[in-house]
Amino acid sequence: MTDPQPISYLPIFIFIVLSVLFGVGTLVISYFVQPRIFNRSKLSTYECGSEPVSDARNPFPARYYIIAMLFVIFDIEIIYLYPWAVVFNKIGLFGLVEMIIFIVLFLIAYVYVWKKGGLAWD
């Protein structure tokens, strides 16, 4: 096996340099061309068109983070169904049994979280 030549990494280096230049260039250009009109309404806190009612530094209840993590976990599990469906004809009965086991485990986890009150918003 031959060692890769440094010249073979040139396209990667060029891509990294261009990416950094694009990011920095965009920030520099936007700094110079942005309008600078400051008034009281633009400097106030914006919360969907309503006046802020409390301090923004109050911590959110842990329930919000738990629900967000559960959503991400279940969403990622569902994503595994797409590649399985694409190769279903190639994997045959073995793949079907594996996916049935996967879905059953997924449903057991869902029922467990539901019974524990992990999906209750209030």
C-alpha positions as CSV (number, residue, x, y, z in Angstrom):
1,M,0.0,0.0,0.0
2,T,1.4,3.4,-1.0
3,D,1.4,6.4,1.3
4,P,-0.9,9.2,0.3
5,Q,0.9,12.1,-1.2
6,P,0.4,15.5,0.5
7,I,-0.9,16.9,-2.9
8,S,-3.9,14.6,-2.7
9,Y,-5.1,16.6,0.3
10,L,-5.1,19.8,-1.6
11,P,-8.8,19.8,-2.5
12,I,-9.7,19.3,1.1
13,F,-7.5,22.1,2.2
14,I,-8.9,24.4,-0.5
15,F,-12.5,23.5,0.6
16,I,-11.6,24.3,4.3
17,V,-10.0,27.7,3.3
18,L,-12.9,28.7,1.1
19,S,-15.4,27.7,3.8
20,V,-13.6,29.8,6.4
21,L,-13.3,32.7,4.0
22,F,-17.0,32.5,3.1
23,G,-18.0,32.6,6.8
24,V,-15.7,35.4,7.8
25,G,-16.4,37.3,4.6
26,T,-20.2,37.1,5.2
27,L,-19.8,38.4,8.7
28,V,-17.5,41.3,7.7
29,I,-19.7,42.3,4.8
30,S,-22.9,42.2,6.9
31,Y,-21.1,44.4,9.6
32,F,-20.4,47.1,7.1
33,V,-23.7,47.1,5.1
34,Q,-26.2,46.7,8.0
35,P,-28.4,49.7,8.8
36,R,-27.7,51.2,12.2
37,I,-30.9,52.8,13.3
38,F,-31.4,52.4,17.0
39,N,-34.6,53.3,18.8
40,R,-36.4,52.1,21.9
41,S,-38.6,49.6,20.2
42,K,-35.7,47.9,18.4
43,L,-33.6,47.6,21.6
44,S,-36.5,46.1,23.6
45,T,-36.9,42.4,24.2
46,Y,-39.1,40.7,21.7
47,E,-41.3,37.8,22.7
48,C,-43.7,37.0,19.8
49,G,-45.1,40.5,19.8
50,S,-46.1,40.6,23.5
51,E,-44.4,42.5,26.3
52,P,-42.0,40.5,28.4
53,V,-43.6,39.5,31.7
54,S,-40.7,38.1,33.7
55,D,-36.9,38.0,33.8
56,A,-35.4,35.9,30.9
57,R,-32.8,34.4,33.3
58,N,-35.4,32.3,35.1
59,P,-34.6,28.6,34.6
60,F,-37.0,26.5,32.6
61,P,-38.5,23.5,34.5
62,A,-36.6,20.3,33.8
63,R,-39.8,18.8,32.3
64,Y,-39.3,20.9,29.1
65,Y,-35.8,19.4,28.6
66,I,-37.0,15.9,29.3
67,I,-39.8,16.2,26.7
68,A,-37.3,17.6,24.2
69,M,-34.9,14.7,24.8
70,L,-37.7,12.2,24.5
71,F,-38.8,13.7,21.2
72,V,-35.3,13.5,19.9
73,I,-34.8,9.9,21.0
74,F,-38.1,8.7,19.5
75,D,-37.5,10.7,16.4
76,I,-34.1,9.1,15.8
77,E,-35.6,5.7,16.4
78,I,-38.2,6.3,13.7
79,I,-35.5,7.5,11.3
80,Y,-34.2,3.9,11.3
81,L,-37.4,2.7,9.5
82,Y,-36.5,4.5,6.3
83,P,-33.3,2.7,5.4
84,W,-34.9,-0.6,6.5
85,A,-37.8,0.0,4.1
86,V,-35.3,0.8,1.3
87,V,-33.4,-2.5,1.6
88,F,-36.4,-4.6,2.7
89,N,-36.4,-6.8,-0.4
90,K,-32.7,-7.7,0.1
91,I,-32.8,-8.6,3.8
92,G,-35.9,-10.7,3.7
93,L,-37.5,-12.4,6.6
94,F,-34.5,-11.9,8.9
95,G,-34.8,-8.1,8.5
96,L,-38.6,-8.3,9.1
97,V,-38.1,-10.1,12.4
98,E,-35.4,-7.7,13.5
99,M,-37.7,-4.7,12.7
100,I,-40.6,-6.2,14.5
101,I,-38.4,-6.7,17.6
102,F,-37.2,-3.1,17.2
103,I,-40.7,-1.7,16.9
104,V,-41.9,-3.8,19.9
105,L,-39.0,-2.4,22.0
106,F,-39.9,1.1,20.8
107,L,-43.5,0.7,21.8
108,I,-42.6,-0.7,25.2
109,A,-40.4,2.3,25.8
110,Y,-43.2,4.6,24.6
111,V,-45.7,3.0,27.0
112,Y,-43.2,3.2,29.8
113,V,-42.6,6.9,29.3
114,W,-46.4,7.5,29.0
115,K,-47.2,5.6,32.2
116,K,-44.5,7.5,34.1
117,G,-46.0,10.8,33.0
118,G,-43.0,11.8,30.8
119,L,-45.3,13.1,28.1
120,A,-47.5,15.2,30.4
121,W,-46.8,18.9,29.6
122,D,-48.2,20.5,32.8
